[in-house]
């Protein structure tokens, strides 16, 4: 979809975001990709259960990564739309971002928001897709901790066939604990061949 977004640089300058999305989805084939990805059990779970629940219980929400199958998420956060933020390092994908969109990586978040600003962070499909080494993953987990308010919720989506289990390696232990009050298991899995899982964490209030 990055290639599709880059296919219309002039349109990105001249057209409002809604029309850019229409062009990318309807005229350049993005709609087929959107429909395909949103049929996956893990994506359905995120869209139909996790994100609506987050929208009811959290206000200052950061979603890391933007895509054509995810831009409609912003509608869930009308109650606190001015506080819902998306972040994506690929500038050409900003068309799928929220009203409050940051072009940058998670390492840059401290330049845009104060520490402890967010009460929920959704970090889905980032490990293994740009943050690939254990050193970088350890650093990202520390940054997520610092960006999240004490007591805040972190949702990490990752693929078991692409990554080692970072929790089993102890990368989360210094910074996060199992969540309290969420309606799903700490690690939520799906029937094979789906390899995507979601881990739910809380930043302890004493930190």
C-alpha distance (Angstrom), angle and dihedral (degrees) to the residues before:
residue distance angle dihedral
X1 . . .
X2 3.80 . .
X3 3.80 87.7 .
X4 3.80 89.9 52.4
X5 3.77 91.4 50.4
X6 3.78 91.6 50.4
X7 3.79 91.0 49.1
X8 3.81 91.3 79.0
X9 3.84 109.5 42.1
X10 3.80 91.8 149.4
X11 3.80 91.4 50.3
X12 3.80 90.3 53.1
X13 3.79 89.4 57.7
X14 3.80 98.2 44.0
X15 3.80 107.6 30.5
X16 3.81 128.2 70.0
X17 3.77 115.4 -112.1
X18 3.81 94.0 -102.2
X19 3.80 92.1 56.8
X20 3.80 92.3 44.4
X21 3.79 88.9 55.5
X22 3.80 91.1 48.7
X23 3.80 91.3 53.1
X24 3.78 93.8 47.3
X25 3.79 95.2 44.9
X26 3.80 102.2 38.8
X27 3.78 106.1 26.5
X28 3.80 104.5 31.5
X29 3.80 101.1 41.8
X30 3.77 99.9 -101.5
X31 3.79 93.1 126.6
X32 3.82 91.8 65.9
X33 3.80 91.1 53.7
X34 3.80 91.3 46.2
X35 3.81 92.5 52.3
X36 3.80 92.6 45.2
X37 3.81 95.7 51.5
X38 3.80 94.9 42.9
X39 3.81 90.2 58.5
X40 3.79 92.6 66.6
X41 3.83 113.7 106.6
X42 3.80 92.6 -127.1
X43 3.80 92.0 52.4
X44 3.79 92.7 45.8
X45 3.79 89.4 51.6
X46 3.80 91.3 51.4
X47 3.81 95.0 45.2
X48 3.80 99.1 41.0
X49 3.79 103.1 33.9
X50 3.79 116.5 13.0
X51 3.79 102.5 41.5
X52 3.83 96.2 43.8
X53 3.82 89.0 49.6
X54 3.80 91.1 49.1
X55 3.81 90.7 49.5
X56 3.82 89.7 56.0
X57 3.80 96.3 46.6
X58 3.81 105.9 31.9
X59 3.79 135.3 47.7
X60 3.79 110.4 -179.9
X61 3.79 98.0 59.1
X62 3.80 128.1 168.0
X63 3.81 119.7 -162.8
X64 3.81 113.3 -166.9
X65 3.79 113.1 -148.8
X66 3.80 131.0 24.9
X67 3.80 130.0 -138.5
X68 3.82 140.3 158.8
X69 3.80 91.2 -102.0
X70 3.81 92.3 54.7
X71 3.81 108.3 41.9
X72 3.82 93.8 92.9
X73 3.82 89.1 65.4
X74 3.79 89.1 87.2
X75 3.81 89.6 71.7
X76 3.80 88.9 68.1
X77 3.79 90.9 61.2
X78 3.79 99.9 56.3
X79 3.80 89.4 122.3
X80 3.78 90.3 65.0
X81 3.78 102.0 11.2
X82 3.79 93.2 146.2
X83 3.81 88.1 60.9
X84 3.82 98.5 46.0
X85 3.81 109.5 100.6
X86 3.79 134.1 -175.0
X87 3.78 125.3 -162.1
X88 3.81 128.6 -163.3
X89 3.79 129.9 159.9
X90 3.82 93.7 -150.8
X91 3.79 104.4 87.7
X92 3.80 92.4 -159.9
X93 3.82 90.4 60.9
X94 3.81 93.1 59.7
X95 3.81 88.8 99.5
X96 3.81 87.2 75.1
X97 3.78 93.5 48.9
X98 3.80 129.1 104.0
X99 3.79 126.5 -101.3
X100 3.81 85.6 -91.1
X101 3.79 100.1 50.8
X102 3.79 127.3 160.9
X103 3.80 121.8 -158.0
X104 3.77 103.5 -145.8
X105 3.78 144.8 71.3
X106 3.78 128.9 -82.1
X107 3.79 87.9 -96.8
X108 3.82 87.6 66.4
X109 3.80 97.9 52.2
X110 3.80 93.5 98.6
X111 3.81 89.2 62.8
X112 3.78 91.5 59.3
X113 3.80 106.1 33.5
X114 3.82 132.5 29.3
X115 3.78 120.3 -109.4
X116 3.79 114.6 -79.9
X117 3.80 91.9 17.5
X118 3.82 99.3 132.8
X119 3.78 126.2 66.8
X120 3.83 91.0 -166.1
X121 3.81 134.4 24.5
X122 3.80 124.3 -170.3
X123 3.80 108.3 -157.2
X124 3.78 103.4 178.3
X125 3.80 126.7 166.4
X126 3.79 96.0 -7.4
X127 3.79 102.6 109.0
X128 3.79 105.7 77.9
X129 3.79 92.0 17.8
X130 3.79 102.6 75.3
X131 3.80 102.8 -25.9
X132 3.77 97.5 68.8
X133 3.80 112.3 146.7
X134 3.79 125.1 75.6
X135 3.78 89.7 -122.6
X136 3.81 92.3 55.0
X137 3.80 91.9 42.8
X138 3.79 91.5 51.8
X139 3.82 89.9 49.9
X140 3.83 91.7 48.3
X141 3.81 91.8 51.7
X142 3.79 90.1 53.1
X143 3.82 90.4 49.7
X144 3.81 91.2 49.2
X145 3.80 88.9 52.1
X146 3.79 92.0 51.7
X147 3.82 93.4 47.0
X148 3.81 93.0 50.0
X149 3.79 122.8 80.4
X150 3.81 117.7 -120.2
X151 3.79 106.3 -86.0
X152 3.80 90.8 22.3
X153 3.79 125.3 139.2
X154 3.80 125.8 -114.5
X155 3.82 121.1 -166.2
X156 3.80 115.4 -165.7
X157 3.79 119.8 -171.4
X158 3.79 117.8 -168.7
X159 3.81 142.7 152.0
X160 3.78 118.8 -107.7
X161 3.82 91.9 -153.3
X162 3.80 92.6 56.9
X163 3.80 104.3 40.5
X164 3.78 141.8 41.0
X165 3.79 114.0 -115.2
X166 3.80 101.4 -88.4
X167 3.79 91.6 -168.1
X168 3.82 91.7 55.0
X169 3.80 87.8 49.9
X170 3.80 89.3 56.0
X171 3.80 98.5 -116.3
X172 3.81 94.8 130.8
X173 3.80 98.4 40.0
X174 3.83 98.7 84.6
X175 3.78 92.6 52.6
X176 3.81 112.3 25.4
X177 3.79 143.2 40.5
X178 3.80 134.5 -163.0
X179 3.81 109.3 -75.3
X180 3.77 125.5 -106.2
X181 3.78 121.0 -142.0
X182 3.80 102.0 15.0
X183 3.83 114.1 127.4
X184 3.83 96.6 -131.2
X185 3.80 136.5 69.2
X186 3.78 116.4 -87.8
X187 3.81 87.3 -109.1
X188 3.80 114.4 32.2
X189 3.80 117.0 -163.6
X190 3.80 134.5 -176.5
X191 3.82 133.6 -145.1
X192 3.79 116.5 -80.7
X193 2.97 137.6 -66.7
X194 3.81 82.4 44.1
X195 3.81 108.3 92.3
X196 3.80 98.3 176.4
X197 3.81 116.0 108.7
X198 3.80 135.2 178.1
X199 3.78 124.5 -137.5
X200 3.80 119.7 -163.3
X201 3.80 121.2 -152.6
X202 3.79 140.2 172.8
X203 3.77 127.5 -148.3
X204 3.82 103.4 -129.0
X205 3.79 113.8 -112.1
X206 3.77 91.9 -129.3
X207 3.78 93.2 61.9
